[in-house]
Amino acid sequence: MLIGRKLGMTRVFEETGEVVSISVIKASPVFVLDKRTEEKDGYNAYVLGFGKKKEKRVKKPVLGLTKKAGVDPVEIIREFKTGDLSEFDVGNEIPVSILKKGDLVDVTGWSKGRGFQGVVKRWGFKGGPASHGSRFHRQPGSAGAGTDPGRVVKGKKFPGRMGNERVTIKNIEVVKIDEEKGLVGLKGAVPGSRGNVILIRRKGNN
């Protein structure tokens, strides 16, 4: 379980000569700020803080939480549910070395926003003829029946806002770890644009 920020994509060469595209995540520093326990809160979870922020720009509840944990003010706070709270104590820094090359992780982030889009781009509708006097090109077409039920059925695919949704991609392979710089290289693409916050969860860590 790590919090990071997407820096972008690059590629690396494996020992076999294979070229692998990777997403580079800055996942340090991450601190344990608090614990949620079954007895007190009804579930077990770590409260983690990522990054650094000037004290004058941090809200007082967050500042109190970081001071209680004995760490510098953090930029982002997230909870990770877990079955085992014995691995880390409050105030500990979680190193990127908890991940190893070849590990599989689940990655959560916010997808890129596409704005308001039509049905062809949003849902993959075929559309109508492109030429020969056709006046039906990229429209949605008929929206529903007339007499019965006499309304548009719920769930009909229409134009609308596309993207900017919370997305989780499972079983992404860890390709590279740089402990000195606090970087994690994940195989392939991860949700969001450069600078987006990324949550990394180890498999079997629920």
C-alpha positions in Angstrom: 0.0 0.0 0.0 1.5 3.2 -1.2 0.4 6.7 -2.3 2.2 8.2 -5.2 2.1 10.8 -8.0 2.3 9.8 -11.7 5.4 11.3 -13.3 4.8 10.0 -16.8 5.8 7.0 -19.0 9.1 5.7 -20.3 10.5 2.3 -21.3 13.1 -0.1 -20.0 15.1 -2.9 -21.4 14.8 -6.3 -19.7 17.8 -8.7 -19.5 16.3 -10.7 -22.3 16.4 -7.6 -24.5 12.6 -7.1 -24.4 11.4 -3.5 -24.4 8.8 -2.8 -21.7 6.8 0.4 -21.5 6.3 1.5 -17.8 4.5 4.2 -15.8 6.8 5.9 -13.4 5.3 6.7 -10.0 6.9 8.9 -7.3 5.8 7.0 -4.1 7.9 8.6 -1.4 7.7 9.8 1.3 4.7 7.9 2.7 4.0 7.9 6.5 1.6 6.0 8.7 -0.4 8.8 10.4 -2.9 6.7 12.3 -4.7 3.3 12.6 -8.3 2.4 12.4 -9.2 -0.6 14.6 -12.0 -3.1 14.6 -12.7 -2.3 18.3 -12.9 1.5 17.9 -13.9 2.1 14.3 -15.5 -1.1 13.2 -12.7 -1.9 10.6 -8.9 -2.2 10.4 -7.1 0.3 8.2 -3.9 2.4 7.9 -4.2 6.2 7.6 -1.3 7.1 5.3 0.1 10.5 4.4 2.0 11.3 1.2 4.3 14.2 0.2 5.3 17.4 2.0 3.5 20.7 2.5 4.2 23.9 4.2 2.7 24.0 7.7 0.9 27.3 7.1 -1.0 25.7 4.1 -2.2 22.7 6.1 -5.6 22.7 7.8 -5.6 22.3 11.6 -7.2 18.8 11.8 -4.5 17.5 9.4 -1.8 19.3 11.2 -2.9 17.8 14.5 -2.9 14.4 13.0 0.7 14.7 11.6 2.0 16.2 14.8 0.5 13.4 16.8 2.3 10.9 14.5 5.5 12.9 14.8 5.9 13.6 11.1 6.1 16.7 8.9 2.9 18.1 7.4 1.7 16.0 4.4 0.0 16.8 1.2 -2.4 13.9 0.7 -4.1 11.6 3.2 -5.8 8.3 2.3 -7.0 5.2 4.1 -6.1 1.6 3.2 -8.2 -1.2 4.7 -6.2 -4.2 5.8 -6.5 -7.4 7.9 -3.1 -7.0 9.6 -2.1 -3.8 11.5 1.1 -5.2 13.0 3.3 -4.5 10.0 3.8 -0.8 10.6 3.5 1.5 13.6 2.2 5.1 13.7 5.0 7.4 12.5 6.7 4.8 10.4 7.7 5.7 6.8 6.7 3.0 4.3 9.5 2.5 1.8 9.0 1.6 -1.8 11.0 -1.5 -1.1 7.9 -3.2 0.3 7.3 -3.9 -3.4 9.6 -6.2 -5.3 10.2 -6.7 -9.1 7.6 -9.1 -10.4 4.9 -8.3 -7.8 1.4 -7.8 -8.9 -0.5 -4.7 -7.6 -3.9 -3.0 -8.0 -3.6 0.6 -9.0 -6.4 3.2 -8.5 -6.5 6.7 -10.0 -8.8 9.2 -11.7 -9.0 8.8 -15.5 -8.5 11.7 -17.8 -11.5 13.9 -18.3 -12.8 14.0 -21.9 -15.5 16.6 -21.4 -19.0 16.3 -23.0 -18.9 13.7 -25.8 -21.4 12.3 -28.3 -22.5 8.7 -28.5 -19.9 7.7 -31.2 -16.9 8.5 -29.0 -18.5 7.8 -25.6 -20.2 4.5 -26.4 -18.7 3.4 -29.7 -21.9 3.8 -31.8 -21.4 3.2 -35.5 -23.2 6.3 -36.7 -24.9 6.8 -40.1 -23.5 7.1 -43.6 -20.8 9.7 -44.0 -21.8 10.9 -47.5 -24.3 10.8 -50.4 -26.6 13.4 -49.0 -27.1 11.6 -45.6 -28.1 14.0 -42.9 -27.6 11.3 -40.2 -23.9 11.1 -39.3 -23.1 10.9 -35.6 -26.5 11.4 -33.9 -27.8 8.9 -31.3 -30.9 8.0 -33.3 -34.1 6.7 -31.9 -34.3 7.1 -28.1 -37.2 4.7 -27.3 -40.6 3.2 -28.0 -43.7 5.2 -28.7 -46.8 3.6 -27.3 -45.3 1.2 -24.7 -43.7 2.1 -22.4 -44.0 5.6 -23.9 -40.8 6.9 -22.3 -37.0 6.5 -22.5 -35.9 3.5 -20.6 -33.4 4.1 -17.8 -29.8 3.3 -18.7 -30.1 4.4 -22.3 -26.7 5.4 -23.7 -26.7 9.1 -24.5 -24.2 11.9 -25.0 -22.7 13.1 -21.7 -19.7 13.8 -19.6 -16.9 11.3 -20.3 -13.9 10.3 -18.2 -12.8 11.8 -14.9 -13.9 8.7 -13.0 -12.2 6.7 -10.3 -10.7 3.6 -12.0 -8.9 0.6 -10.6 -6.7 -1.6 -12.8 -5.8 -5.0 -11.3 -2.8 -7.2 -11.6 -0.2 -4.6 -12.8 3.3 -6.0 -12.7 6.1 -4.1 -10.8 8.9 -3.8 -13.3 11.4 -1.5 -11.5 12.1 -0.1 -8.0 14.4 2.8 -7.3 14.7 3.0 -3.5 17.1 6.0 -3.6 14.7 8.2 -5.5 11.5 6.6 -4.2 10.2 5.6 -7.7 8.1 2.6 -8.8 7.9 1.5 -12.4 4.6 -0.3 -13.3 4.2 -2.2 -16.5 1.9 -0.4 -19.0 -0.4 2.5 -18.4 -2.1 3.6 -15.2 -5.2 5.9 -14.9 -4.9 9.6 -15.2 -2.5 12.2 -16.6 0.9 13.3 -15.3 0.7 14.7 -11.8 -2.4 12.6 -10.8 -2.5 10.9 -7.4 -2.1 7.1 -7.6 -3.0 4.5 -5.0 -1.0 1.3 -5.1 -2.2 -1.8 -3.2 -0.3 -5.0 -2.9 -2.3 -8.2 -3.8 -3.7 -10.0 -0.9 -3.5 -6.9 1.3 -7.3 -6.5 1.9 
